Amino acid sequence: MFEVIKFSKKSKARLGIIKTFHGEIKTPAFVPVATKGTIKALPQIFFKEIGIQLAFVNTYHLVNHPGAEIIDKAGGIHKYANLNLPLMSDSGGFQVFSLAQKKRVKLRNDEETILVKIEEDRVVFRSNFNNKELEFTPEKSIDYQIKIGADLVMAFDECITYPTTYDYAKKATQRTHSWLLRCLDYFSKNKKNYQYIYGIIQGSVFEDLRKESAKFVINQPVDGIAVGGVSVGESKEEMRLAVNWISDYLPKDKPVHLLGVGRIDDIIDLVVYGIDTFDCSEPTRIARTGWLYQINDENNLKDFLTIIDIEKNIYKENFEKVDQKCNCYVCQNFTKAYLHHLFKEKEILASVLATYHNLYLMERFFEKIREEIANDKL
C-alpha cells in the first residue's frame, strides 16, 4: 500500500507513494475536501488537469443524505459521484467535536435539539437534515464507510473538544482506543478487497496522552496512521507540539495523515515531522469568498504563495491575468478585472474559477515540497 521513495537527510519528511485500487498518490500530498461527494463549485472533469490526487468524503454527511445504502446500491461513491480517483473517508468522529460545540440548535422546523450525545459505546446524533436520531457505533461507522466505498477509511474516534480537562481527555482517548479495536474487528471481516483502514491518534494538548495514544494505535494492525484532534481551537504552537510529541513514534512503513490541517504555514512546519497527507477545506472555502492564491516567490517555500482579495476595487480595471506566474486554465484565459466583476455580481462562475485556481496552486505548492525533500532542502 505504501512505499517510501526517499527519506530527507534534514528532517523526518519523506517522499512516498500510496498505492490504491483507484490510483497512486505521490506524497506529501494535499487532500481537497469533497464532504458530500463533491468538491464545492468544482466539476469532476477538472480534477485531472488540476492534478488532484486524492479527495476526502465525509461519512456523517453522506449517511444523512443520500444514505450509505443508496451509495452502495449505486456501486460505491466512486461510481455514484463519478469520482475517478482515490478517496479517503472520515468516520464521523469530527462531527462528535463540531456538533458538540453547537450545544442546542434550531432545526429546519424551528424546533430546538441537542445534536450529539456521547456515550461509552456509541454516539447518538440528531440529524440537522431531518431531525431523526442517527446512531454511530464503531461497527456502524465502519459499515457505513465500507458501503460508501472509499479506498482509505478512518476508525471511529472521539475528536476531543478544546479546551478540555486532562481527566476528560484521558477518558476520551481511552474510548477512542477501545473503539479502534472494535473497528478493526469489524473491518477485517467485512471490508471490500481494495479498502485500507487508518487508526487515529488522539490525546488533546497533553503530551503523555498523545504519546500513549501514538504507541497504542501504531501497535494495532492498521494500514495507516491519522493524527486527529488538532486544529480544533488550540494555538498553532500547541498544534505543532502535539505533532512533534508523536513524531518519533510514527511508522516508517505506513502513511501518516493529519486531519483537518491545510494552511500554508502549518503544512511547511508539520511536513518535517513525517506527515504524508493533509486534508483541509481552506483553499476551496476562501476561494468562494474571493481570496485567491498567488505565487509570490517560486524559489522560497515559505514565501511560495500569498493571498489577494479579488473583490477589492483596485482590481476593477486590472486587465492582467489573475497570476502572472501561474499557467492554470483560469490564468491563461481570464483577468483580475473579470474575476472581480464575477464576484461583485455574485455569479456562480466566480466560485468555479477561483476554486480551480486555488487548488491548482495548492498542487504546485506540494510539488515544490516534494522537490525540496528530494533535494534535501526541507
Secondary structure, 3 states (H helix, E strand, C coil): CEEEEEECCCCCCEEEEEEECCEEEEECEEEEECCCCCCCCCCHHHHHHHCCCCEEEEHHHHHHCCCHHHHHHCCCHHHHCCCCCCEEEECCHHHHHHHHCCCEEECCCCCEEECEEECCCCEEEECCCCCCEEEECHHHHHHHHHHHCCCEEECCCCCCCCCCCHHHHHHHHHHHHHHHHHHHHHHHHHCCCCCEEEEEECCCCCHHHHHHHHHHHHCCCCCEEEECCCCCCCCHHHHHHHHHHHHCCCCCCCCEEECCCCCHHHHHHHHHHCCCEEEECHHHHHHCCCEEEEECCCCCHHHCEEEEECCCHHHCCCCCECCCCCCCHHHHHCEHHHHHHHHHCCCHHHHHHHHHHHHHHHHHHHHHHHHHHHCCCC
